[in-house]
Amino acid sequence: MAKKISRKELLKGTDEFLTFSGKAVNFMTTHQRELKYAGVVIAILVVAYLGITTYLRYVNKNGQNAYNTAYQTLTKEMKPDANPDNLLKSEELFNKVTDDYGLSKVAQLALPQIAYLKFLDKKYDDAIGLYQKFLDKVAGNTEYELMTNLALAACYEAKGDLKSATEILVPIIEIPDSSFSEPAMLSLARLYRLDNKPEKAREVLNKFVEQHGDSPLLPFAKAQL
């Protein structure tokens, strides 16, 4: 279990960084003539760089600890009878990661977790907004993009916007050798059935059987035909 970071420790890290930076600024203002020399300028740049990297290491470490705490709280509630109050607590903890440690490496990973909690709370528009924000941050990372699009499709389906959900899934099933095409095809077939388009649903399922003959989901696909 991640160690809880006390307010005193958080303030200590911030104060150390501010003190360190303050000394560098004070040196620069009281030694303006000396700063004309390239060697001293480089030294000051190094001081500034070390101050920034020290602070970022601090943020990353504590951001990761905060994320771990939030994630562990969430996983305890991954069950049908999840306590709404505990789910809200998970959301608050993930929000703390993005609010207090926005510069940390894990900050962006908190976004889809918060979006998922919004989805569970039936706040679909909020979930969609957060997934879209995460999608912008991971642009270029194919796996993250595909996973996020699957989640977006689920949000649109849940709010009754079958057209938008379908438009998201169609491109996914057309990507060759994609590990996400199987769940995308089954979801798309379900959307077509919900939209009273049984022929299109059968077309997708037949394509599934043809392309994914060794899939563990094959019996489920055949049962829908």
Residue, then its C-alpha position, 0 to 999 in steps of 0.5 A: m500500500a502506498k505510503k500516505i504523504s503528510r502535508k509537512e512532507l509536501l510543504k518541505g519538498t516545495d519549500e526546498f525547491l523555492t529556497f534553492s531557486g531563490k538562492a539562484v535568483n539572488f546570486m544572479t541579481t547581486h553578481q550582474r557584472e560577473l554574469k557577463y562571463a560565459g562560464v558563470v552564465i553556464a554555471i547559472l544555467v546548470v543551477a537552474y536546470l538542477g533546481i527544475t529536475t530536482y523539483l520534477r523528481y519530487v513531483n513524479k515520486n509523490g504523484q506516483n504515490a498518490y496515484n497508487t493510493a487512488y488506484q488501490t482504493l478503486t480496485k477494492e470497489m471493482k464489484p457489483d455491490a460497490n459502495p458509491d461513497n468509496l467510488l467517490k473517494s476514489e475519484e477525489l484521490f485521482n483528482k488530487v493526482t491531476d490537481d496537485y501533481g499535474l507535472s508528474k508522469v502519471a497525471q495523464l493516466a489519472l484522466p481515464q480513471i476519473a472518466y471511468l468513475k464518471f461513467l459508473d456514476k452515469k455522468y456520461d458527458d463528463a466521462i466523454g469529455l475526460y476521455q477526449k482530453f486523454l485522447d488528445k494527450v496520447a495522440g500517436n500512441t495507437e494502443y492508448e488511442l484504440m482503448t480510449n475509443l472503445a471507452l468512448a463508444a461505450c459512453y455514447e452507447a450508454k447515453g443512447d447515442l448509437k450513431s456516435a458509438t458506431e462511428i467510433l467503432v467502424p474504423i477500429i475493426e478495419i485496422p489489420d491485426s489489431s488486438f482491439s478489433e475483437p471487442a470492437m466487432l462484438s460491440l458494433a454488432r450489438l449496436y446494430r441490433l439495438d439500432n434495428k439493423p440485424e443484417k449489418a449485425r450478422e455481417v459483422l459477426n460473420k466477419f468476426v468468425e472469418q477473421h478470428g477463428d481462434s478467438p476465445l470469443l468465437p462461441f459467443a459470436k456464433a451464438q449471436l448469428 
